[in-house]
Amino acid sequence: MEQREFSLLEEPWICVIGLDDQVRSVSLTQALLQAHQIRDLTGESKTQDSAILRLLLAVVYTVFSRVDEGGQPHETTSVQEALRRWGALWESGMFPSEPIQRYLSQWQERFWLFHPERPFYQVPQLQGTTNPAKKMNGALVESSNKPQLFSLWAGERKNQLTYAEAARWLIFLQGFGDTAAKKPSPKLSWLGSIGLIIAKGDTLFETLMLNLVLWKDGTERWEAGVPSWEEELPKEKLREIPLPGSQAALLTLQCRRILLLRKDQRVVGYVEAAGDYFPKENAFSEQMTLWDGIRERDTVVGYRPNPHQPSRQMWRDFSVMMGQTGRKPGVLAWIGLIKAKKKLEKSKLIVFQIAGVQYGNMYCGITDEFSDQLQMYSGLLDELGYKWQRIISDEVSHCDQLVKMVGKLAYKLERAMGGDGKTAVQRTQEQCYYRLDVPFRQWLLTIDPDIKLKEQRELLSVWRSRAKKIALDLGHELVEQGGTVALVGRKVTEKMGKKEKDHYYCAPKAFNQFLIELKQWEGETG
């Protein structure tokens, strides 16, 4: 790279939507200093927004782990100091300009997209796999021999990116890169390996603050560390590193070695090679992931990130979010702490968002992207909300029971009509979860631990009645769809272990058994 071009601190490249609902592009500096006037990031995809949010968060963490809200040098040495600093920033309603501008000015040479020595998030003179620009474009998922239908790009526009687009997709690639590059083959990028969860507020400022965990898991001090632009350029490819002990280092992890290729003010391709990685087990520096227990027999011996399932509604993993079946995400633990210490308003509503990508075989290529979100009162996250956490988790289990009942009915009706029942079960259960989805979210949004228990119990009773009706209505529809064939039914010989046994399947018998189970479910939840 012979000359500097496109400063991320001065050029507009981050897509945002303002409080006036107008979409515009801003520089990195503007995104931070105007965060209180920005509703949210709104780039080409939720995963891209998540990766850029972590970059912004890295800057905020780096600055305010070194200086206080007034810009005076002071590192936090206790959880009380961390909480006080966080509270002071939150109450101000916006980030102080002077310490952020001073820091970015100090490191401005490291924020050029093209630079002869230190291009941002890149390695100059990199040797590796050369790819066309369209492979970097995460909104254009296609192979060289299978074009995407109804693409937003056509002709030469597919094969090039503006500098602003390239900057956004560069950060996305560092976080969600696949394993397709060769010599040597890279590990899956970190954000593609975890169950990413983000707390969101009413503005970008609130979102950054809610994810600004100044004290690890709310229980211990972070190790000293620096973001990637303060480090020396890495020389090795596919480099195993120790688990980063600071947010600054982890949030700017360089999972890939990349070099953008430019021509006529456009990015036309890029060179890619394997970058840094570390073992996923017990990687507790990561504060924005769900966790799953690693079991040996009946004992949990450790934890690993719990990736999201694209077709699974977020509320179904409520117990995982709350750490009841695993380890609580650090960001939820931190919000619970600041709520308990009265740094957040009692009635503050927080949106938790998940985002991820679906990879092809052997994690080569991205085939799809997904996201979901769940809104709840912050009071559910502290110790006073623990009782309701258990109740909500129980209701998720009750929903699972309802879905299984409806799935069992679908199986029996399908068998009565001559099918094997397997596809009917999956299809019907997905439909049942879909119908329960909005009502469950609406009920969850009514749960405020500060409201009288009697009123909450009444709302719980209304929700359960609604859930039962949803399952019952779906059951009626299944019977009607079965028609006279299911009504008459048939005898089926099935294997029971080593023996065979005759079963008679018909709609009346199956539906009566369904009603009995539904009545038992109502008794268990009453």
MIKEKE-947993 format. One line per field, with one value per residue (C-alpha): residue number from 1; residue in one letter; x, y, z. Coordinates in steps of 0.02 Angstrom, whole numbers, plus 50000, padded with zeros to 5 digits. Example, Ala and Ser with C-alpha at 12.3 -4.5 7.8 and 13.67 -1.06 7.14 Angstrom:
BEGIN
num <- (1,2)
residu <- (A,S)
xx <- (50615,50684)
yy <- (49775,49947)
zz <- (50390,50357)
# end
This chain:
BEGIN
num <- (1,2,3,4,5,6,7,8,9,10,11,12,13,14,15,16,17,18,19,20,21,22,23,24,25,26,27,28,29,30,31,32,33,34,35,36,37,38,39,40,41,42,43,44,45,46,47,48,49,50,51,52,53,54,55,56,57,58,59,60,61,62,63,64,65,66,67,68,69,70,71,72,73,74,75,76,77,78,79,80,81,82,83,84,85,86,87,88,89,90,91,92,93,94,95,96,97,98,99,100,101,102,103,104,105,106,107,108,109,110,111,112,113,114,115,116,117,118,119,120,121,122,123,124,125,126,127,128,129,130,131,132,133,134,135,136,137,138,139,140,141,142,143,144,145,146,147,148,149,150,151,152,153,154,155,156,157,158,159,160,161,162,163,164,165,166,167,168,169,170,171,172,173,174,175,176,177,178,179,180,181,182,183,184,185,186,187,188,189,190,191,192,193,194,195,196,197,198,199,200,201,202,203,204,205,206,207,208,209,210,211,212,213,214,215,216,217,218,219,220,221,222,223,224,225,226,227,228,229,230,231,232,233,234,235,236,237,238,239,240,241,242,243,244,245,246,247,248,249,250,251,252,253,254,255,256,257,258,259,260,261,262,263,264,265,266,267,268,269,270,271,272,273,274,275,276,277,278,279,280,281,282,283,284,285,286,287,288,289,290,291,292,293,294,295,296,297,298,299,300,301,302,303,304,305,306,307,308,309,310,311,312,313,314,315,316,317,318,319,320,321,322,323,324,325,326,327,328,329,330,331,332,333,334,335,336,337,338,339,340,341,342,343,344,345,346,347,348,349,350,351,352,353,354,355,356,357,358,359,360,361,362,363,364,365,366,367,368,369,370,371,372,373,374,375,376,377,378,379,380,381,382,383,384,385,386,387,388,389,390,391,392,393,394,395,396,397,398,399,400,401,402,403,404,405,406,407,408,409,410,411,412,413,414,415,416,417,418,419,420,421,422,423,424,425,426,427,428,429,430,431,432,433,434,435,436,437,438,439,440,441,442,443,444,445,446,447,448,449,450,451,452,453,454,455,456,457,458,459,460,461,462,463,464,465,466,467,468,469,470,471,472,473,474,475,476,477,478,479,480,481,482,483,484,485,486,487,488,489,490,491,492,493,494,495,496,497,498,499,500,501,502,503,504,505,506,507,508,509,510,511,512,513,514,515,516,517,518,519,520,521,522,523,524,525,526)
residu <- (M,E,Q,R,E,F,S,L,L,E,E,P,W,I,C,V,I,G,L,D,D,Q,V,R,S,V,S,L,T,Q,A,L,L,Q,A,H,Q,I,R,D,L,T,G,E,S,K,T,Q,D,S,A,I,L,R,L,L,L,A,V,V,Y,T,V,F,S,R,V,D,E,G,G,Q,P,H,E,T,T,S,V,Q,E,A,L,R,R,W,G,A,L,W,E,S,G,M,F,P,S,E,P,I,Q,R,Y,L,S,Q,W,Q,E,R,F,W,L,F,H,P,E,R,P,F,Y,Q,V,P,Q,L,Q,G,T,T,N,P,A,K,K,M,N,G,A,L,V,E,S,S,N,K,P,Q,L,F,S,L,W,A,G,E,R,K,N,Q,L,T,Y,A,E,A,A,R,W,L,I,F,L,Q,G,F,G,D,T,A,A,K,K,P,S,P,K,L,S,W,L,G,S,I,G,L,I,I,A,K,G,D,T,L,F,E,T,L,M,L,N,L,V,L,W,K,D,G,T,E,R,W,E,A,G,V,P,S,W,E,E,E,L,P,K,E,K,L,R,E,I,P,L,P,G,S,Q,A,A,L,L,T,L,Q,C,R,R,I,L,L,L,R,K,D,Q,R,V,V,G,Y,V,E,A,A,G,D,Y,F,P,K,E,N,A,F,S,E,Q,M,T,L,W,D,G,I,R,E,R,D,T,V,V,G,Y,R,P,N,P,H,Q,P,S,R,Q,M,W,R,D,F,S,V,M,M,G,Q,T,G,R,K,P,G,V,L,A,W,I,G,L,I,K,A,K,K,K,L,E,K,S,K,L,I,V,F,Q,I,A,G,V,Q,Y,G,N,M,Y,C,G,I,T,D,E,F,S,D,Q,L,Q,M,Y,S,G,L,L,D,E,L,G,Y,K,W,Q,R,I,I,S,D,E,V,S,H,C,D,Q,L,V,K,M,V,G,K,L,A,Y,K,L,E,R,A,M,G,G,D,G,K,T,A,V,Q,R,T,Q,E,Q,C,Y,Y,R,L,D,V,P,F,R,Q,W,L,L,T,I,D,P,D,I,K,L,K,E,Q,R,E,L,L,S,V,W,R,S,R,A,K,K,I,A,L,D,L,G,H,E,L,V,E,Q,G,G,T,V,A,L,V,G,R,K,V,T,E,K,M,G,K,K,E,K,D,H,Y,Y,C,A,P,K,A,F,N,Q,F,L,I,E,L,K,Q,W,E,G,E,T,G)
xx <- (50000,50088,49979,49856,49674,49508,49524,49396,49400,49350,49262,49078,49065,48960,48775,48661,48481,48454,48321,48233,48225,48339,48474,48647,48831,48950,49134,49194,49224,49049,48971,49044,49023,48846,48796,48660,48579,48586,48451,48549,48672,48588,48715,48688,48659,48635,48796,48892,48814,48866,49047,49053,48971,49112,49240,49155,49144,49331,49369,49251,49323,49503,49473,49371,49473,49618,49533,49380,49225,49315,49462,49584,49703,49640,49623,49486,49554,49391,49216,49151,49259,49204,49021,49044,49129,48997,48858,48935,48946,48768,48697,48784,48683,48825,49009,49126,49208,49381,49450,49385,49451,49618,49636,49585,49699,49844,49813,49746,49884,49818,49642,49677,49594,49743,49913,50090,50136,49981,49818,49674,49637,49756,49933,50033,50122,50017,50034,49886,49724,49666,49478,49364,49279,49108,49164,49189,49013,48911,48749,48793,48796,48836,48968,49056,48944,48778,48725,48606,48428,48356,48526,48543,48701,48726,48864,49027,48947,48955,49142,49190,49156,49165,49290,49148,49072,49242,49275,49112,49137,49320,49264,49127,49255,49368,49222,49127,49253,49231,49364,49377,49546,49696,49882,49852,49665,49602,49498,49319,49318,49273,49101,49048,49095,48993,48812,48826,48707,48699,48604,48520,48454,48354,48507,48678,48750,48641,48682,48869,48851,48747,48883,49025,49075,49204,49224,49239,49076,49044,49162,49345,49464,49514,49695,49794,49782,49777,49671,49746,49793,49909,50000,50141,50094,50080,50204,50136,49984,49867,49937,49873,49874,49830,49652,49649,49628,49557,49405,49513,49611,49465,49346,49478,49538,49620,49552,49613,49761,49685,49746,49622,49662,49607,49590,49513,49445,49362,49407,49415,49479,49572,49707,49658,49756,49730,49747,49738,49638,49628,49536,49350,49335,49319,49354,49270,49344,49203,49058,48935,48896,48783,48873,48847,48915,49048,48995,49089,48957,48847,48977,49004,49193,49194,49100,49104,49011,48835,48803,48625,48514,48442,48264,48253,48161,48268,48146,48164,48342,48289,48360,48527,48528,48498,48634,48512,48572,48747,48850,48767,48835,48948,48845,48688,48785,48850,48678,48610,48746,48720,48532,48558,48669,48533,48632,48484,48305,48182,48071,48210,48167,48314,48315,48430,48477,48561,48640,48734,48772,48742,48892,48900,48980,49140,49107,49151,49049,48905,48734,48620,48609,48484,48442,48312,48279,48190,48133,48118,48129,48302,48230,48224,48414,48457,48431,48257,48205,48272,48101,48027,48175,48127,47943,47986,48101,47962,47843,47967,47969,47778,47779,47896,47772,47628,47726,47769,47585,47534,47679,47621,47445,47515,47615,47462,47354,47489,47502,47314,47326,47464,47620,47771,47730,47907,47894,47723,47796,47934,47819,47683,47801,47879,47704,47657,47814,47776,47601,47664,47802,47716,47601,47750,47848,47696,47678,47864,47851,47720,47834,47902,47965,47917,47732,47623,47634,47445,47437,47583,47497,47341,47443,47525,47355,47299,47456,47432,47251,47307,47445,47323,47200,47338,47381,47197,47156,47303,47247,47072,47150,47255,47104,47006,47151,47156,46981,46886,47045,47110,46935,46925,47109,47207,47299,47489,47613,47761,47918,47931,48109,48128,47941,47805,47640,47482,47423,47262,47278,47126,47080,46950,47066,47217,47119,47044,47218,47275,47134,47179,47362,47308,47201,47348,47460,47333,47333,47524,47534,47384)
yy <- (50000,50155,50288,50316,50315,50315,50357,50262,50405,50538,50455,50400,50210,50149,50139,50203,50254,50412,50454,50542,50371,50435,50316,50390,50346,50411,50393,50291,50451,50516,50348,50363,50549,50551,50381,50461,50530,50363,50232,50084,50017,49968,49893,49756,49621,49596,49497,49639,49761,49647,49642,49832,49854,49753,49867,50021,49935,49898,50083,50129,49995,50041,50225,50205,50066,50190,50355,50405,50491,50658,50599,50588,50437,50311,50122,50036,49926,49870,49824,49976,50091,50002,50021,50204,50242,50149,50238,50408,50375,50308,50457,50580,50508,50525,50486,50629,50696,50744,50574,50484,50613,50618,50429,50417,50560,50469,50313,50393,50319,50145,50182,50201,50069,50083,50123,50078,50002,49977,49959,49936,49753,49698,49637,49723,49614,49466,49304,49186,49140,49278,49301,49413,49556,49474,49333,49462,49529,49435,49498,49412,49226,49137,49024,49049,48919,48956,49139,49208,49240,49415,49484,49665,49677,49647,49656,49733,49797,49619,49614,49772,49861,50043,50081,50104,49935,49851,49922,49850,49678,49674,49683,49555,49436,49447,49394,49270,49204,49023,48887,48892,48979,48866,48857,48835,48809,48929,48893,48957,49141,49174,49254,49111,48988,49061,49094,49283,49383,49572,49686,49831,49995,50138,50218,50163,50245,50137,49981,50012,50048,49892,49786,49882,49753,49847,49702,49525,49430,49561,49466,49499,49627,49615,49582,49719,49714,49819,49818,49746,49917,49950,49784,49743,49662,49472,49374,49197,49125,49007,49065,48988,49120,49119,49168,49360,49421,49591,49653,49764,49616,49496,49618,49656,49476,49452,49283,49314,49389,49498,49620,49719,49743,49907,49979,50143,50188,50018,49858,49721,49577,49526,49407,49296,49181,49099,49208,49195,49068,48993,48845,48877,48779,48892,49048,49155,49318,49315,49407,49398,49214,49077,48932,48745,48625,48497,48338,48183,48060,48166,48297,48466,48482,48642,48753,48792,48923,48867,48915,48961,48849,48949,48881,48892,49039,49135,49119,48930,48954,49067,48948,48947,49137,49143,49016,48887,48749,48816,48972,49143,49258,49391,49534,49469,49447,49625,49699,49602,49680,49860,49836,49769,49918,50035,50099,50059,50117,49993,49989,49986,49875,49788,49697,49546,49504,49351,49343,49210,49135,48961,48881,48750,48579,48577,48762,48812,48957,49050,48989,49096,49218,49228,49339,49352,49460,49456,49603,49599,49709,49730,49681,49500,49495,49533,49426,49495,49427,49252,49183,49242,49173,49001,49028,49081,48932,48818,48895,48860,48678,48679,48743,48600,48478,48554,48543,48360,48321,48401,48313,48146,48179,48220,48058,47952,48037,48015,47831,47817,47886,47765,47870,47842,47995,48061,48212,48256,48269,48390,48496,48506,48545,48687,48754,48743,48837,48968,48995,49004,49125,49295,49256,49197,49356,49462,49374,49392,49578,49593,49520,49659,49597,49767,49737,49653,49464,49442,49539,49438,49275,49330,49367,49196,49113,49207,49152,48969,48972,49050,48921,48778,48851,48866,48682,48630,48731,48655,48482,48513,48570,48412,48302,48397,48385,48196,48179,48016,47915,47960,47942,47760,47727,47566,47429,47440,47307,47386,47319,47333,47282,47106,47076,47139,47211,47270,47449,47525,47708,47818,48001,47980,47873,47987,48146,48077,48030,48205,48283,48175,48229,48411,48397,48322,48464,48590,48507,48509,48694,48749)
zz <- (50000,49937,50018,50158,50111,50203,50386,50488,50614,50487,50340,50354,50347,50494,50448,50587,50614,50715,50843,50697,50609,50470,50406,50377,50382,50515,50557,50704,50803,50766,50812,50987,51019,50946,51017,51126,50966,50873,50894,50827,50699,50536,50417,50290,50422,50609,50619,50536,50660,50803,50745,50726,50896,50974,50889,50961,51129,51123,51106,51248,51361,51321,51360,51519,51592,51595,51637,51738,51672,51685,51581,51726,51723,51849,51836,51934,52073,52153,52099,52194,52088,51929,51977,52023,51856,51758,51852,51821,51634,51629,51722,51605,51460,51335,51319,51369,51213,51274,51331,51177,51055,51146,51135,50952,50906,50989,50883,50725,50616,50654,50590,50405,50296,50177,50249,50193,50362,50471,50374,50495,50541,50403,50371,50230,50100,50155,50057,50059,49971,49851,49841,49739,49831,49817,49933,50070,50046,50176,50099,49935,49973,49810,49735,49569,49484,49571,49562,49691,49632,49659,49708,49763,49658,49472,49343,49395,49556,49620,49601,49694,49857,49906,50042,50167,50122,50128,50302,50368,50289,50344,50526,50492,50414,50566,50675,50567,50441,50385,50366,50176,50162,50134,50176,50320,50346,50479,50631,50629,50678,50860,50839,50725,50863,51006,51054,51037,51147,51157,51277,51189,51256,51182,51102,51042,51198,51310,51209,51225,51411,51446,51366,51448,51579,51683,51804,51736,51765,51898,52013,51968,51894,51712,51668,51583,51394,51236,51077,50918,50846,50994,50968,50850,50685,50699,50595,50610,50525,50619,50785,50946,51081,51266,51308,51307,51485,51441,51347,51237,51170,51152,51067,50933,50910,50740,50685,50508,50420,50284,50151,50047,49862,49783,49609,49550,49723,49742,49835,49703,49809,49963,50024,50170,50284,50454,50608,50797,50895,51069,51147,51172,51335,51489,51386,51518,51457,51331,51411,51265,51241,51309,51390,51392,51523,51475,51562,51612,51669,51783,51829,51744,51720,51619,51497,51313,51211,51163,50980,50932,50828,50682,50698,50888,50967,51090,51237,51233,51298,51443,51574,51481,51478,51666,51702,51771,51654,51625,51658,51649,51512,51586,51515,51604,51766,51752,51717,51866,51974,51917,51939,52116,52155,52093,51944,51829,51842,51918,51764,51633,51485,51403,51237,51224,51046,50973,50800,50706,50538,50468,50385,50249,50262,50365,50405,50227,50163,50245,50189,50296,50440,50583,50730,50868,51018,51185,51290,51479,51633,51707,51877,51819,51816,51997,52151,52181,52012,52045,52092,51929,51832,51898,51854,51676,51653,51715,51589,51449,51507,51509,51330,51283,51360,51261,51101,51132,51163,50998,50911,50982,50916,50744,50746,50786,50655,50523,50568,50554,50376,50325,50350,50462,50570,50583,50467,50539,50714,50666,50558,50690,50834,50736,50701,50885,50941,50808,50877,51057,51011,51014,51163,51267,51227,51271,51438,51476,51444,51582,51716,51825,51996,52068,52032,52163,52165,52155,51992,51921,51967,51875,51719,51735,51742,51586,51493,51537,51479,51316,51292,51321,51195,51064,51084,51085,50929,50838,50892,50820,50656,50644,50668,50536,50414,50440,50368,50355,50328,50502,50573,50519,50555,50533,50624,50622,50673,50762,50840,51029,51064,50996,50989,50873,50932,50844,50874,50810,50763,50732,50758,50899,51004,50973,51011,51172,51233,51187,51290,51440,51431,51411,51568,51664,51601,51664,51834,51844,51803,51906)
# end
